[in-house]
């Protein structure tokens, strides 16, 4: 099937007067209405505001004003990002009717850049999940095969781009929630360095791990979106000042002089053999393009996932303490304590309760040192191991996820099997380094993702390598056949 | 490992039916055994850090910002209110 339009193509078409923003938004809304019933990517479409935003862009164009960098480009946002006046429910009954009182910095920056916020997308409840099945509202289907999950937790944002509804969307990645669904849906998904993008207005899952990033079809589009949303924000103390980087600098596709580290630990027993084969073929593309392939070892990598399942539930149980039906949400009847317990019991789903329980246990007297403090120490050790590795290599490469998309329900009752889908991505969050997943072929007729990671704030070299790979291959041009 | 589910549920401000408790009692030990793998890693010489960024003491002026529109929107979200005040169950009884 013919590939979908990219961010750059739409932006240029609006700039050159070949299409108006209104035409684009009307076509997008009609397309979602016609086809999303089958996919379930969107929880809500913001038709009225989207058309109003488009009219503003068209007005600017008519007056001959210079257009901002994303003028007329439709973008979908994950349901955990605030957009004033619109519901942001984080996929939970707890916030089903919560209307945002302010706008997240990333959304504000998109709007200021002329992007059109099309709607909010389905997600695992409070971003806890790897298949988007824990959403309190609906299932999102993988556009490549509707019997399969799209991955998660940003499954709706991934499916919205993979199905061709929008050229770009935003997700949040706490342990792989952008990169893993991007891999399973055959698109590009990127988690920036921790601190590169403001988290203000993102409903927190795990504050030391969460990072917002884009889904697109091409690495170039990802760089374009990143450049709009990144940078210091007074409202997020962990956001950092960046040296001035330009899309041009981020996008000089080349394998030349590139040192590519291939960790043996990224090819585990039990991973899908066809996935392994495709990733090895992808590495060969780098080699043939002139990159130097270096075998490396990351002996602590097998501990990244268990470390993640200490830090993330511990932080989540604290972050989710605020949801008690007192200041927003649904107030449950009864005395204070009974009201808290009843509101939380009715509002949270089973996976959220499981992780709150796990987090409370990890932080409880008698277990805090053995689990939480130990987790933090291993976290620091994992970062040091990666820092050392990046003295020898520019990027680390491997599979994004050990398998392709699986059937609905297949892992739902086995938490650890579900958690294993993120085995190659959690280290990136634990160490705070950037990572990107790019499509690298098909196994069992489903997309496979190649993950590239770089040292903190070196997105430029990661993009350079990923864009060179996309130039040398054509996987991003495949689109699912969708009726 | 013995997990006192009633105690942990109390800390979590959650309540479970007997059926849910049985499910948790079956699932949690497996997950805890999995995360306990970290005991294999020698971390004697390592400082535990909650954040890995190099940022220290990120200050900004502590100035109140008036925003009537946001104030109204927040009040609008209150599940129970008396005039503009949030109404909550009594915190101190007797």
Interface residues (C-beta under 8 A of the other chain):
Chain A: X84 X98 X99 X101 X102 X194 X195 X208 X234 X237 X238 X240 X300 X303 X306 X307 X309 X310 X317 X321 X324 X325 X326 X327 X328 X329 X330 X331 X334 X335 X336 X337 X339 X340 X341 X342 X344 X345 X348 X350 X353 X354 X356 X357 X358 X359 X360 X361 X362 X364 X370 X371 X373 X374 X375 X376 X377 X378 X379 X380 X381 X383 X384 X415 X416 X431 X432
Chain B: X3 X5 X7 X8 X9 X11 X12 X13 X14 X15 X16 X20 X24 X27 X28 X30 X31 X32 X34 X35 X36 X37 X38 X39 X40 X41 X43 X46 X47 X48 X49 X50 X51 X52 X53 X55 X58 X60 X70 X73 X74 X76 X77 X78 X79 X80 X86 X88 X89 X90 X91 X93
